[in-house]
Amino acid sequence: MSLDGKISHQEVHSKHVENATVAIVSLNNYELLKNKTSDELAAIERSLVKKLDYRFLPCVCFMLLLNYLDRINVSNARLAGMQDDLKISDVQWSLGISLFYIGYIISQLPATVLIAKSKPQYALPIMMLAWSVTTITAAATHDGWAFMLLRFLCGLFEGPFVPAVALITSSWYTRAENPLRMSIWHAGNIVSNIVSGLLAAGILQNLKDVGGLASWRWFFLIEGAASIIIGAVAFFFIPNFPDNTGTFFFTPEESEMAQYRQAKDGGGVAEDDNCGPWEGVWLAVNDPYTWLFATSHFFIIIGQSYKDFFPSILDTFNFSETGTYLLQAPPYAFAYLFTLIISWSAGRIREHCWHMIGSLAVGLVGAILLIATLQTGPRYFGTFILVAGPFVALNLHISWETSVVQRPRAKRAALVAIANASSSVSHWFTPYFFLSYQEPRYETGGGIIIGGYRSCYGHVLTDQVVELKEEQTSRREGSYNGGVLIRDMNHPTSTAIQTALLVGNKALGIVSLCGGGHWLITSQFFFIPPAPLTEANCPDQTGRVFLVTGGYSGLGFELSKILYQHNAVVWIAGRSSSKAEKALADIRAVAPGSKGQLKYLHINLSDLTSIKPAVESFVAQETRIDVLVNNAGVMYPPQGSKDTQCNDLQIGTNCLGPYLLFRLLQPLLAKTASNRSTPTGSVRVLWAGSIAVHVATPDKQGIVIDADGCPVDKGFRANYAQSKVGNVFICREFAKTTAETRVVHAAFNPGNLRTELQRHWTGLDHWFTDKFILYPAIQGAYTELWAALAPELTPGRSGAYVFSWGRFGTLPDGVEDSLTRSGVAEKFVQWCDSQTKRFLQSVE
């Protein structure tokens, strides 16, 4: 069969063409090849592949090595003192890391599809020179704002690089050659982790203060200079695409051979350069394959979340600082060898799914070993296979993406960019799962890795099923060209199959991820039982008196509203009279027929001198108090914030203020509980905890205290967690030491709520949490309502910990140990007592 011109996409879609026929068609389109013998064609092909292997691959290996080194060097620079030297706050540092990924994500799609329509011979080196300049400029940084700007620019310039390299590789190599070649240039990623540790050790030992520069500045200078050199050389080693090569090191015959190979490998369809860049984006966005691969990619990167903490994991082996850096090299060297072998096998038999699943199973064993044992030998072996598994899976996945969706090139570029950008989102939240107090096992971090692997199994299998279903459909319709699937996204059966599987795939991913991670965290996010006690079934509270601190906003406001609707006397306590008056008016408007009362009590929990006058005012007007709800608090204020007594603001407001308030109200609470008309166990004091008790404490015991029992300043995030653990300690200690008063105490985690507490939050973690994790404040009010009224909370369960929406929960083992064995809780409460004693005087 002979045709005068190239076969169009539509022509091939409408007919079945066997492999041999496809080859003839392709040869007839190339004047320099059609009359060559098979031996001559084989020689030209060998020469072409050899030039690619010995010029293009080594060049992109070095480029990727420096690309990944630039991401890692920030962590090394921090260890070398960059944050302390520049006085960069934790907020600025975290924002700088987040801004890198903002730039990285937003540039990938537009830049990659434009590169697909341009000449990568110039685009890639220019891109590298741009990020090299920002890297060198970082050596001259003198404040946090410059650091954040440079990290954003660096991410912006680096973002399209990996998708562009994958695109070029898939354009020059066949589907059988792709996996091994991609694994070779992926060496840049793997080798960067080897070189990073060795380079950091060398710089720290030999270049500290050389030339009057701190060692961390040398990190940026050396790596930036090396990147400029490689970027300049790359102009002579990066080819364009086969249909617009213009590359000096290819002969005309080799250029035509490249085009012929792609047409043959694509079922007779050459890379369609008639598709515009934004048309390619539209095709990719509307193809369910894009989102199937994007979600698979996302979970593979979650499986690689150990990378940012790998030095910390190895540090638990208790070697020297230099030894810890050196220990990083062997696991990554093994991962590279493992990746080459498995990728060669996958390319040879053209199979991706089961190679990926097998590799992820290897990584799964590694994650389990790091959690399950503390013996150095097995743990170090675990790091080898933990590193190897996801590296293989990532390499094969990119190869699979570019094999399934081959044409047109702009669409393939968009798919790779979308998948890579989507997976990068995981960098915003996975660091929060590697908790310092969980050293050396890192159970939560290991759990999220296991969950990522399990989710990826489901996604990979779904990808395979979708591909097989489409293959069967295409065979029936005659659009399956000799092992190449020519896809028509307007086909209703194809779209329906993929969309249905995509929905099921996403559900499987969520369930698997939750199953692999820390159950408490995921249950608070997704699987909370319905609230057993709400405004709909709340019993009448006539004659009962409630004092709710912070009751004019958030869950305190919602709780006050429910109680007033059911005829309670509700005191809203806080420091802002204007907010309180507005809240009182809003609550009265909601329940105009209530027989209860609403009152305002002025109190400032961040100033201990204000608490005794507030209590005196309260007891002058009330003869009883049934429930004290210590709801108010502060979260993540600016670093170094203090209360009026110069304590840490969060410790002072969240712990010392409520402690003193209870002690001053204790006589009236005991009097109410002893009244014969008061039901047993109905007088209660509630202490606000948080999920931070489980996931954000700086030490497994919950609070790091000094010799006097005072919490050690660990930064504003950790201090918030310490303040919430402190409330748990206070609750349990008072439940034990004041049991004779018949007042029941309970600490509660209200749930992950959207409230005024987040007023000091900034950055991407705030945006992500607000959009995807937080619940309305009313849900937290249900937690407090249950803790305040549930008959299950008997005096025998005083000191209990209540989970979100209303149910008994458990505390982390370390916190429980502080309460029962180590004495940390007792020392902390004694410190609270010493700090409030001078403000304490019985109020009758």
JOVENSUL-V510328 format. One record per run of one state. SS is the DSSP state (~ for helix, > for strand, _ for the rest). FROM is the first residue (numbers start at 0). TO is the last residue. Records with the same first field share a line. If there is no record, write none. Layout:
SS->FROM-TO  FROM-TO
This chain:
_->0-7  13-17  28-36  79-80  85-88  116-118  138-142  172-173  185-185  206-208  212-213  234-240  244-250  265-275  285-286  303-303  315-319  349-351  372-374  404-407  428-428  433-434  438-441  477-478  481-482  485-490  516-517  525-543  549-552  565-567  574-575  590-595  602-607  621-625  630-640  642-646  674-682  688-690  695-703  705-709  711-714  737-737  741-742  748-751  753-754  760-762  772-773  775-775  789-793  797-798  803-805  808-811  820-822  839-843
~->8-12  18-27  37-78  81-84  89-115  119-137  143-171  174-184  186-205  209-211  214-233  241-243  251-264  276-284  287-302  304-314  320-348  352-371  375-403  408-427  429-432  435-437  442-476  491-515  518-524  553-564  576-589  608-620  648-673  691-694  715-736  738-740  755-759  763-771  776-788  794-796  812-819  823-838
>->479-480  483-484  544-548  568-573  596-601  626-629  641-641  647-647  683-687  704-704  710-710  743-747  752-752  774-774  799-802  806-807
